[in-house]
Amino acid sequence: MKKRLGEIFRPESKYQAFLLSVITFGLAYGIYKGAIDNYLAALYTFSAERIYKVGAVFMQLGLRSSAYAATIRTDKNKGRKAAAS
């Protein structure tokens, strides 16, 4: 029942590139997951209340910046009207 990869896949297919990409993706995800887990473990040294406060500060900054960006007036014809007067 043991078959070689060359017998399973068609000879004209690029199965080596596909398998290499799957292995590379798996390794990259494993390294990413390990880094994120280590980062989260470092965050657990802070209290949950402190993490929520930091998140609230970032949320407020985002809301204020979006409110400020909405009040900026961009009138392209303003300079032309003043010059024509």
OpenMM code with the backbone's topology and positions (N, CA, C; nanometers):
from openmm import Vec3, app, unit

residues = "MET LYS LYS ARG LEU GLY GLU ILE PHE ARG PRO GLU SER LYS TYR GLN ALA PHE LEU LEU SER VAL ILE THR PHE GLY LEU ALA TYR GLY ILE TYR LYS GLY ALA ILE ASP ASN TYR LEU ALA ALA LEU TYR THR PHE SER ALA GLU ARG ILE TYR LYS VAL GLY ALA VAL PHE MET GLN LEU GLY LEU ARG SER SER ALA TYR ALA ALA THR ILE ARG THR ASP LYS ASN LYS GLY ARG LYS ALA ALA ALA SER".split()
positions = [
    Vec3(0.0826, -0.1189, 0.0000),
    Vec3(0.0000, 0.0000, 0.0000),
    Vec3(0.0869, 0.1251, 0.0000),
    Vec3(0.2111, 0.1105, 0.0272),
    Vec3(0.3010, 0.2251, 0.0286),
    Vec3(0.3331, 0.2660, -0.1149),
    Vec3(0.3044, 0.3942, -0.1486),
    Vec3(0.3307, 0.4423, -0.2834),
    Vec3(0.4244, 0.5618, -0.2751),
    Vec3(0.5000, 0.5820, -0.3781),
    Vec3(0.5860, 0.6987, -0.3872),
    Vec3(0.5032, 0.8171, -0.4359),
    Vec3(0.5489, 0.9383, -0.4059),
    Vec3(0.4746, 1.0570, -0.4488),
    Vec3(0.4655, 1.0667, -0.5999),
    Vec3(0.5688, 1.0218, -0.6689),
    Vec3(0.5666, 1.0236, -0.8143),
    Vec3(0.4594, 0.9336, -0.8724),
    Vec3(0.4215, 0.8291, -0.8011),
    Vec3(0.3157, 0.7397, -0.8474),
    Vec3(0.1771, 0.7944, -0.8152),
    Vec3(0.1664, 0.8736, -0.7110),
    Vec3(0.0362, 0.9270, -0.6703),
    Vec3(-0.0041, 1.0444, -0.7589),
    Vec3(0.0898, 1.1363, -0.7843),
    Vec3(0.0609, 1.2562, -0.8626),
    Vec3(0.1000, 1.2357, -1.0079),
    Vec3(0.0364, 1.3120, -1.0945),
    Vec3(0.0723, 1.3081, -1.2355),
    Vec3(0.2122, 1.3660, -1.2546),
    Vec3(0.2877, 1.3150, -1.3482),
    Vec3(0.4247, 1.3646, -1.3674),
    Vec3(0.4316, 1.5119, -1.4074),
    Vec3(0.3331, 1.5623, -1.4798),
    Vec3(0.3384, 1.7018, -1.5244),
    Vec3(0.2923, 1.8007, -1.4164),
    Vec3(0.2360, 1.7491, -1.3067),
    Vec3(0.1904, 1.8390, -1.2012),
    Vec3(0.3085, 1.8888, -1.1184),
    Vec3(0.2877, 2.0012, -1.0529),
    Vec3(0.3917, 2.0628, -0.9704),
    Vec3(0.3663, 2.0302, -0.8231),
    Vec3(0.3580, 1.9024, -0.7919),
    Vec3(0.3247, 1.8634, -0.6554),
    Vec3(0.4371, 1.8967, -0.5585),
    Vec3(0.5618, 1.9007, -0.6033),
    Vec3(0.6722, 1.9338, -0.5124),
    Vec3(0.6578, 2.0782, -0.4634),
    Vec3(0.6252, 2.1696, -0.5545),
    Vec3(0.6076, 2.3102, -0.5154),
    Vec3(0.4893, 2.3250, -0.4203),
    Vec3(0.3810, 2.2503, -0.4475),
    Vec3(0.2649, 2.2574, -0.3593),
    Vec3(0.2981, 2.2059, -0.2193),
    Vec3(0.3628, 2.0915, -0.2111),
    Vec3(0.3968, 2.0357, -0.0800),
    Vec3(0.4965, 2.1251, -0.0065),
    Vec3(0.5899, 2.1848, -0.0792),
    Vec3(0.6854, 2.2759, -0.0170),
    Vec3(0.6135, 2.3994, 0.0373),
    Vec3(0.5146, 2.4495, -0.0362),
    Vec3(0.4401, 2.5657, 0.0127),
    Vec3(0.3567, 2.5305, 0.1355),
    Vec3(0.3010, 2.4106, 0.1401),
    Vec3(0.2239, 2.3686, 0.2571),
    Vec3(0.3153, 2.3557, 0.3786),
    Vec3(0.4323, 2.2978, 0.3608),
    Vec3(0.5276, 2.2839, 0.4715),
    Vec3(0.5755, 2.4209, 0.5177),
    Vec3(0.6049, 2.5099, 0.4220),
    Vec3(0.6498, 2.6446, 0.4578),
    Vec3(0.5411, 2.7204, 0.5323),
    Vec3(0.4182, 2.7091, 0.4865),
    Vec3(0.3072, 2.7751, 0.5543),
    Vec3(0.2909, 2.7192, 0.6958),
    Vec3(0.3013, 2.5893, 0.7109),
    Vec3(0.2887, 2.5287, 0.8432),
    Vec3(0.3970, 2.5756, 0.9386),
    Vec3(0.5195, 2.5834, 0.8910),
    Vec3(0.6290, 2.6312, 0.9760),
    Vec3(0.6101, 2.7786, 1.0115),
    Vec3(0.5704, 2.8589, 0.9128),
    Vec3(0.5498, 3.0017, 0.9386),
    Vec3(0.4378, 3.0228, 1.0399),
    Vec3(0.3303, 2.9474, 1.0266),
    Vec3(0.2200, 2.9611, 1.1216),
    Vec3(0.2629, 2.9164, 1.2615),
    Vec3(0.3416, 2.8104, 1.2697),
    Vec3(0.3890, 2.7638, 1.3989),
    Vec3(0.4773, 2.8668, 1.4681),
    Vec3(0.5659, 2.9295, 1.3908),
    Vec3(0.6525, 3.0328, 1.4489),
    Vec3(0.5693, 3.1537, 1.4912),
    Vec3(0.4750, 3.1924, 1.4069),
    Vec3(0.3866, 3.3049, 1.4402),
    Vec3(0.3067, 3.2755, 1.5673),
    Vec3(0.2499, 3.1574, 1.5741),
    Vec3(0.1682, 3.1206, 1.6909),
    Vec3(0.2521, 3.1189, 1.8175),
    Vec3(0.3751, 3.0694, 1.8073),
    Vec3(0.4635, 3.0685, 1.9230),
    Vec3(0.4977, 3.2091, 1.9697),
    Vec3(0.5234, 3.2990, 1.8751),
    Vec3(0.5555, 3.4378, 1.9114),
    Vec3(0.4358, 3.5064, 1.9762),
    Vec3(0.3170, 3.4848, 1.9204),
    Vec3(0.1962, 3.5459, 1.9782),
    Vec3(0.1688, 3.4897, 2.1173),
    Vec3(0.1852, 3.3595, 2.1356),
    Vec3(0.1633, 3.3002, 2.2675),
    Vec3(0.2608, 3.3562, 2.3701),
    Vec3(0.3868, 3.3752, 2.3306),
    Vec3(0.4840, 3.4342, 2.4227),
    Vec3(0.4475, 3.5781, 2.4559),
    Vec3(0.4005, 3.6521, 2.3557),
    Vec3(0.3594, 3.7906, 2.3796),
    Vec3(0.2410, 3.7954, 2.4752),
    Vec3(0.1424, 3.7087, 2.4532),
    Vec3(0.0258, 3.7067, 2.5409),
    Vec3(0.0619, 3.6633, 2.6814),
    Vec3(0.1582, 3.5715, 2.6925),
    Vec3(0.2015, 3.5293, 2.8253),
    Vec3(0.2665, 3.6462, 2.8992),
    Vec3(0.3383, 3.7314, 2.8258),
    Vec3(0.3974, 3.8491, 2.8893),
    Vec3(0.2892, 3.9477, 2.9311),
    Vec3(0.1790, 3.9547, 2.8560),
    Vec3(0.0699, 4.0454, 2.8932),
    Vec3(-0.0010, 3.9999, 3.0195),
    Vec3(-0.0002, 3.8709, 3.0458),
    Vec3(-0.0715, 3.8214, 3.1632),
    Vec3(-0.0066, 3.8664, 3.2930),
    Vec3(0.1147, 3.9223, 3.2855),
    Vec3(0.1746, 3.9759, 3.4074),
    Vec3(0.1054, 4.1058, 3.4473),
    Vec3(0.0373, 4.1726, 3.3524),
    Vec3(-0.0427, 4.2901, 3.3841),
    Vec3(-0.1798, 4.2440, 3.4311),
    Vec3(-0.2459, 4.3293, 3.5060),
    Vec3(-0.3814, 4.2942, 3.5463),
    Vec3(-0.4763, 4.3172, 3.4293),
    Vec3(-0.5892, 4.2498, 3.4334),
    Vec3(-0.6880, 4.2650, 3.3265),
    Vec3(-0.7404, 4.4076, 3.3214),
    Vec3(-0.7518, 4.4702, 3.4372),
    Vec3(-0.8009, 4.6078, 3.4419),
    Vec3(-0.7051, 4.7026, 3.3684),
    Vec3(-0.5760, 4.6810, 3.3837),
    Vec3(-0.4779, 4.7661, 3.3156),
    Vec3(-0.4839, 4.7470, 3.1640),
    Vec3(-0.5014, 4.6235, 3.1205),
    Vec3(-0.5129, 4.5968, 2.9768),
    Vec3(-0.6374, 4.6640, 2.9202),
    Vec3(-0.7496, 4.6598, 2.9944),
    Vec3(-0.8723, 4.7253, 2.9487),
    Vec3(-0.8552, 4.8769, 2.9429),
    Vec3(-0.7818, 4.9338, 3.0395),
    Vec3(-0.7592, 5.0783, 3.0386),
    Vec3(-0.6750, 5.1194, 2.9191),
    Vec3(-0.5719, 5.0440, 2.8889),
    Vec3(-0.4879, 5.0744, 2.7726),
    Vec3(-0.5712, 5.0629, 2.6452),
    Vec3(-0.6543, 4.9609, 2.6361),
    Vec3(-0.7420, 4.9457, 2.5204),
    Vec3(-0.8409, 5.0600, 2.5080),
    Vec3(-0.8923, 5.1087, 2.6217),
    Vec3(-0.9863, 5.2208, 2.6193),
    Vec3(-0.9177, 5.3482, 2.5720),
    Vec3(-0.7919, 5.3676, 2.6112),
    Vec3(-0.7174, 5.4854, 2.5648),
    Vec3(-0.7008, 5.4808, 2.4134),
    Vec3(-0.6623, 5.3659, 2.3592),
    Vec3(-0.6473, 5.3536, 2.2150),
    Vec3(-0.7801, 5.3731, 2.1436),
    Vec3(-0.8876, 5.3228, 2.2025),
    Vec3(-1.0193, 5.3394, 2.1420),
    Vec3(-1.0582, 5.4868, 2.1388),
    Vec3(-1.0335, 5.5580, 2.2481),
    Vec3(-1.0646, 5.7001, 2.2518),
    Vec3(-0.9821, 5.7789, 2.1507),
    Vec3(-0.8537, 5.7454, 2.1386),
    Vec3(-0.7698, 5.8123, 2.0394),
    Vec3(-0.8220, 5.7891, 1.8983),
    Vec3(-0.8632, 5.6665, 1.8696),
    Vec3(-0.9183, 5.6366, 1.7377),
    Vec3(-1.0483, 5.7103, 1.7106),
    Vec3(-1.1366, 5.7147, 1.8094),
    Vec3(-1.2638, 5.7853, 1.7923),
    Vec3(-1.2418, 5.9347, 1.7739),
    Vec3(-1.1518, 5.9923, 1.8528),
    Vec3(-1.1259, 6.1354, 1.8408),
    Vec3(-1.0601, 6.1695, 1.7073),
    Vec3(-0.9691, 6.0837, 1.6638),
    Vec3(-0.9043, 6.1131, 1.5353),
    Vec3(-1.0022, 6.0990, 1.4194),
    Vec3(-1.0943, 6.0043, 1.4268),
    Vec3(-1.1933, 5.9917, 1.3196),
    Vec3(-1.2929, 6.1067, 1.3244),
    Vec3(-1.3261, 6.1557, 1.4436),
    Vec3(-1.4153, 6.2716, 1.4541),
    Vec3(-1.3456, 6.3964, 1.4020),
    Vec3(-1.2173, 6.4103, 1.4285),
    Vec3(-1.1414, 6.5257, 1.3787),
    Vec3(-1.1288, 6.5203, 1.2268),
    Vec3(-1.1042, 6.4029, 1.1734),
    Vec3(-1.0887, 6.3893, 1.0285),
    Vec3(-1.2197, 6.4198, 0.9570),
    Vec3(-1.3324, 6.3935, 1.0206),
    Vec3(-1.4616, 6.4199, 0.9581),
    Vec3(-1.4929, 6.5694, 0.9548),
    Vec3(-1.4311, 6.6496, 1.0428),
    Vec3(-1.4605, 6.7927, 1.0468),
    Vec3(-1.3688, 6.8751, 0.9583),
    Vec3(-1.2671, 6.8144, 0.8999),
    Vec3(-1.1759, 6.8879, 0.8127),
    Vec3(-1.2473, 6.9166, 0.6819),
    Vec3(-1.2493, 7.0439, 0.6440),
    Vec3(-1.3177, 7.0838, 0.5207),
    Vec3(-1.2172, 7.0872, 0.4066),
    Vec3(-1.2511, 7.0193, 0.3023),
    Vec3(-1.1652, 7.0198, 0.1840),
    Vec3(-1.2447, 7.0780, 0.0689),
    Vec3(-1.2290, 7.2058, 0.0487),
    Vec3(-1.2985, 7.2751, -0.0598),
    Vec3(-1.1954, 7.3103, -0.1660),
    Vec3(-1.1988, 7.2404, -0.2763),
    Vec3(-1.0984, 7.2596, -0.3811),
    Vec3(-1.1169, 7.3925, -0.4540),
    Vec3(-1.2393, 7.4417, -0.4610),
    Vec3(-1.2663, 7.5644, -0.5355),
    Vec3(-1.2480, 7.6910, -0.4512),
    Vec3(-1.2198, 7.6784, -0.3239),
    Vec3(-1.2093, 7.7929, -0.2357),
    Vec3(-1.0987, 7.8884, -0.2822),
    Vec3(-0.9839, 7.8372, -0.3190),
    Vec3(-0.8727, 7.9197, -0.3633),
    Vec3(-0.9009, 7.9871, -0.4962),
    Vec3(-0.9724, 7.9222, -0.5848),
    Vec3(-1.0044, 7.9782, -0.7161),
    Vec3(-1.1027, 8.0935, -0.7061),
    Vec3(-1.2015, 8.0816, -0.6168),
    Vec3(-1.3002, 8.1886, -0.5995),
    Vec3(-1.2350, 8.3132, -0.5415),
    Vec3(-1.1454, 8.2932, -0.4489),
    Vec3(-1.0778, 8.4083, -0.3877),
    Vec3(-0.9902, 8.4788, -0.4892),
    Vec3(-0.9265, 8.4041, -0.5768),
    Vec3(-0.8400, 8.4646, -0.6777),
    Vec3(-0.9213, 8.5388, -0.7841),
    Vec3(-1.0422, 8.4919, -0.8130),
    Vec3(-1.1246, 8.5532, -0.9162),
    Vec3(-1.1899, 8.6823, -0.8673),
    Vec3(-1.2054, 8.6979, -0.7391),
    Vec3(-1.2738, 8.8155, -0.6821),
    Vec3(-1.1939, 8.9405, -0.6952),
] * unit.nanometer
topology = app.Topology()
chain = topology.addChain("A")
for resn in residues:
    res = topology.addResidue(resn, chain)
    for name in ("N", "CA", "C"):
        topology.addAtom(name, app.Element.getBySymbol(name[0]), res)
